[in-house]
């Protein structure tokens, strides 16, 4: 004989699973934040890298110009 006859049966919530799920959801959210921050930093670093590459090209051109001037002066005396 069913002693719960007439009463609605509800699933029992497993509190340990709820705790684990909460911890894991927090970890996932934290990892998503870290990933977004890392992508942002990577974008900034790429922009800085492009600027530095342009500076290197300019400095190399200046160095070549200066060397050409020094060579010209040395040949003149």
Residue pairs with C-beta under 8 A, 6 or more apart in sequence:
none
